[in-house]
Amino acid sequence: MGIQFGIDDIFADGSARRTDLAKARIFCAIHNAPEEKHPTRRTLTKELKLRPATISAMVGELIADGLIAESHKIPSGGKGRPEISLKFLPQRILVVAIEIQSQTIRGVLTDLDGQAVAESSVTVTEKNADREDIVNAFESIVDELLSRRPANTVIPGIGIALPGIVDPHGLRWISAARWPRISGLNFNWLAERTGLDVHIERKRQAELRARLQRHPQEQDQSVLYVVWGYGISSAFSQNGVVLSSAIGGFGDLGHWLVDPESRQQCLCGQMGCLEAHAALWALQPEIRAAFPDIPNHPGAVEYFVRSHDISTVPGLERATHLFALSLHNMFKAFFPDKIVLSGHFPHNPGIAERVRAFFARMPEYSDGRVTLEIEDSNANDSVIGMATPLFNRSLQPFLTAKDARI
């Protein structure tokens, strides 16, 4: 899936002048044009209903900016001169986007089309990995990606989509289920090392942002996105905006207190969190004890949970009950139009049926007004979702018209 740009997002500060809007509209029209369609100055004039002088001037600026280029001649079909098609140059601006996939830290140097220019990854299998191990992995990935940047490109920053609890304003990764010893990792070192702006946020927020691009009809709705897998996490959007709080989370389902008397400690350090009772990291020992033939390699338990009847696992019924109860209460907190469930457990037919049955006991006033879907995110969603805001900010100076008189 490519990246979709909106003029309101690029000029989110409301600073756009009439000529800026014209230039941005021309940019978006060329960027969004299908491969089989070859925009020209003439077709843009008709499509956008702008004056030919405005089209000519702003196309000239976009060519000088390096965002587009003239491509090939197209016969006019009449006696006039042939037109020259315009092509988009997606590698003018690149973003380093990094995500965590299970035990792998994956970095992508991505362009304005959302395509990977270069990739690099490091797998950290040690559960006791400390901050130094993770820092070394990030340094290796970023150094590799920056060394492979093409000439004449701009890299405005590094975006990192992280699981767990994240403080985006303080650039702190507060906790992560897979690597509990890295708690409080600060990413200011990466900004100092590279000289680039560094932005971090929760992975679920980035995934939801990409989903909204893929499902534009949901940009007029409220969407609650919940992942129940190795950990439990959520994100929420209202009218196309993914919401966040001062410390990054917004309705972080996995760390809701579900049992005040519980002595089961969550990896975040608290007692009685939903994750401590229902996340895969908490249930994994019981699952392996009940099914000792599960192969001992990364991903084996996750695949098994999706594809086998695990109803006999001790604690699973309580885990499902607590998850469904928390989801029910979260619905009453946000009243979303749509709930999207993802992760290993919702894709297990037996567990999905239990959750749906519990969730069906909705108040009469909300009956039929909310839909519940089970759908995994796309493989590149967190990269797309993380890169989009960085591209929007970096495009604003490019799309600010140099000649405001046109």
N, C-alpha and C positions, 0 to 999 in steps of 0.2 A: 504494500500500500504506500502510495506517495504521500507527501505532506501537503495539506491544504492550508493556504494562507488566507486570512481575512484582513481587509483593510482596517477594520476597527481594532483588531489585535495588534497590527503593526504600529498604528498611531493611537495606542491605548491612552496616551496622555492628552488626547484631544487637540494636539498642536497642528493638525494637518490643515494646510491652506487649499484653496481651490485647485491650484496647479499640482500640489502634492497628491491630491486625490486622483487627478487625471493621470499622473505618472504611475501611481500605484495600480489603478485600474488597467492600464496598458500592460504593466508587469504581470499582473495576475492573469490577464487574458492570454498572454503568451505562455506563461508557466503552465496554465491549466489546459492548453490546447492539446487535443489528442494527437498521437503520432502521425496519423494519416492526414491531419489537417495542417496546412502550412499558412499561418497568418502572415499577412502583408500589411503595409501601411494602409492600403485601400480597404482591405477587409476589416481592419481595426476601426477605421473611420465609420464604416457602416454599422459594425457590431456595437461599438461603444457610443455612437452618436456624438462624437467629438469633432471639433473643427480640424480640417486637414493640417493647418499650421500647428495646432497643439500636438497632434499625432507626430508630425515630423520632428518637432522640437524635442518632445519627450522620448521618442525612439532614439534620437541622436544622443540624448543624455544617457539612456540605458546602455547604448553601445559603448559610450565613453566610460561608463561605470564598470563595464565588463560583465554585465548581467545577461546581455543578449548579443547576438551577432547576425550579420546578414549571411544568408545561406546560399540559395540558388535561384536562378531566374525561373519565373513561371509565366508561360504565354498568357497574354491578356485576353485572348479569345476574340479580339477585334483588331482594329488598325493601330491601337495605341502601343506604347512601349511595353515590353514585358515587365511584370512586377518582380520584386525581389523578396523572397520569403525570409522570415525572421525566426531564428532558433534560440532557445533558452540555453544558457550556460550554467548548469547546476553546480559546477565545482568552483564558482567564484567565491562562495562562502561555504566553509566546512565547519562542522562542530564535532568535538570529541564527546561521544556519549558512552557512558559506562553503566553496566547493569550487573546484578548478581543473579546467576542461574544455578540454583542448588549450591554446589561447592565451587563453582567456577565464576571468576571475575572476568567478564567479557567487555572489551572495548571496541567501539566502531567509530571510524572516521567517516561521518556521513555527510552527504551533500544535500542541496536544497530540494532534490527529488526524493530524499529519504533512502537513497541507494548507498551501499557501503563502498567507500573508496579503498579502505584498508581495515583489517580486523586483527585483533590480538587478544589472547586470553591466557589466564593462569588459573590452574585448579589448586585449591588449598584444601586438602583432605583432612588435615589434622584438626580435630575438634578443639584441641588446646592451643591452636594458633593464637599468637599474641599480636599486639599492635605492630610490632616490627615486621612480622611475617606479612601482614596485610599491606602495610605501607610499601614494602619491597615489591609486592605483586602489582600494586597500583603504579608505582614508579616505572616498572618494567613495561607495563602496557602503554602508559602515556608516552614514554620515550620512544617506543616502537612506532606508535601512530604518528607522532609529530615528525619523526624522521622520514615518513613516507608521504608527507603532504606534497601535492603538486606545486609547481611554481605559480606565482601570481594568484594565490588564494589568500583569503582572510579567514582566520580562526578566531571568533570572538570569545570563545570560552569552552569550558568543560562542564558537562552536565552528568550527574551521577544519580542513578535511581537505586535506592537502597531498601532492603527489607528491614523490618524491625521498627524501632522508635528513632525518629530523626528530628533534629533541631536545625531547620534550614537557615535560619537567621544567624545562628552561632556556628554554622558549618560543623556541627557535631553529630556523629553517629552514636546515639546514646546506647543502644543495645541491639544485638542480633542473635537470634536463636542458634544459628549454626556455629558462631564463634563468640561465646560469652566472654572471653578474656579481652576482647577489643573494646569493651564498653567505654564510651566517652571519646572515641577517636575523633580528633579535630582535623579538618581538611585545609586549614589555613596554610599548612606546609606545602600543599600542592600548588596553591596560588602563588606562593613565594618562589617555588622551584621553577614554575613555568612562565610566570609573568602574565598568566591568563586569569580571567574571572572564573571562579569555580562556583557551581550551583549544585546543591544536593536537595533531594526530596524523597518522599516515600515512593517505592516502586509502584504501589497500587494507584497512586495519583497519576503517575506518568502513563500507566496502562489505560486508565479510564479516559485520560485526555486523548489518547490515540483512538480509543473505541468511539469517542464522540465524532472524530473525523470520519471514521468508517461508517457510522450510523448517524448521518446528519439530522434525521428526524428526532433523535434523542436530545438534540441541542435546545429543543423547546420544552423539554421535560425535566423532571428530577430523577436521577438514577443513583441507586445504591449498589455498589459493586463490592462483593465479598468473596474472598479467597479462603478456602478451608483446606489446608494441606499440611506441609511440614510445620508451618505456623498458621495463625489466623489473623487476617488483616482486612481492612476495608477502606473504601474511598467513596466520596459522595459529590455529585455535581448538581447544580441548579441552573437551568437555562443556559447550558453550555459552559459554565464556569466550574472548574474543579475546586472545591473549597478546601481551605487549610486554616490552621490556627497559628498562634505565635510560636508554638514548638513543633509545628508540622503536622500533627495528627488531627483528624476530624472524625470523631466517632470511632476510635480505634477499637474495634470489636474484640480483638484477641486479648486485650488487657482489661476488659470489663471484669469487675469483681462478681463472681457467681456463687461463691461459698465463703462467707466471712469467717467461718470456723475451720476452714480447711488448713491443713498443715502442709499441703503440696505446694512447693515453691516454684514459681515461674522463673524462667531464665532472665526475666527483667529484674528479679530480686524480690518481687512482692509475693504474697501468699494468696491463693484462691483465685487467680486469674482464669479466664476461660481456657486459655492456651494450656495451662497446667493440667487441665482435665480432659481436653478434647483435641489438642494439636497432635500431629503425627509424631513429633519429637517426644511427646509424653506417652503416647500409646504404643510406640514402636517396640519396646521390650515385651509387652503383652502380646502383640501381633506375632513377633518372632517366636515367642514361647508356644503360642497356639499352632503356628505353622513353621516348624523348624527347618523345613526343606526350602524355604525362600533363599535364593542365592545371596551370598554375602558380597554384594558389590553395589556401588552407588546407583540409586534409582530402582533397585529390585523391589524394595518394600512399597515404594510409590506405585509401581506398575501393578503389583499384587493387589493393593487396596482398590485400585480402579476396576480390576477384572475378576475378582473372586468374592464369594460369599464369606464375609468376615463377621457375621452376626454372632458367632460363638465366642468372639474375643471378649474376655472379661473387661468390664468398664466401657465397652462400646455403646451399650444402650444408654448409660448415663451420659456419655460424651455427646451422643446425638441429641438427647433430651436437652442438655444444657446449651448446645449450639442452637437448636431450634427455638428454645425459649429466649435466648439472647437476640436472635434474629427477629423474633416476634416483637420484642420490646424496642429494638432498634427501628423497626418499621414505625412503631408508634411515636418514636422521637422525631423521625424525619418525614413520615408519610410520603415516600417516593412514589412516582408513577410506575417505576420499573425496578425490580431487584434482579441483579445478575449474579449468579453463583458460579464460582470456578474453583479449580483445585481437585486434588485426588479424591476426597471423600464425596463431594456432590456427584461425581461421575460414577460412583458405585450405585447400581440400580436399587439395591435394597435400602441403602442409606438415603438416597434421593427420595424414595417413596415415603420413608418415615418423616423426613423434613417437610415434604409437601403436605402430608396428612396433618401434621401439627400446625403448619402455617395456614392451612385451609380454615382453621377456626378463627376467622377474622371477624372483627366487629361488623355488624350489619351495615353501618354507614360507609364502610370501605369495601364492601363486597363488590367484586367486579371492576374495581377502580385501580387495581395494581396487578401487574403481570410479573411472574416469576420465571426466569430463564436460567438454564444451566448451559454455560458456554465458556470454553477456554479462551484466553487472550491469544492473539496472534504472536508468533515467535518474535517479531520485531517491535511489538507495541511499546515496550518501555523505552526503547531507543528513539522511536518516532515521538512519543509523548514527552520525552526529556529534551529532545533537540528543538521541538517546535517553539517554545518560548524564547530560546536563545536566538533562533533565526529571526523571530519577530522583532526582537530588540535590535539585532544587528542590521536588519533591512531598513529601519526607519531613516538613518542618515543617507542611505543609498537612494531611497525613494522620495527624499525631500528635494523638490525641484530647485535647480540652480538658477533658473530664469523664471521668476514668479510673475513676469509680465504677460506670458503667453496665455 
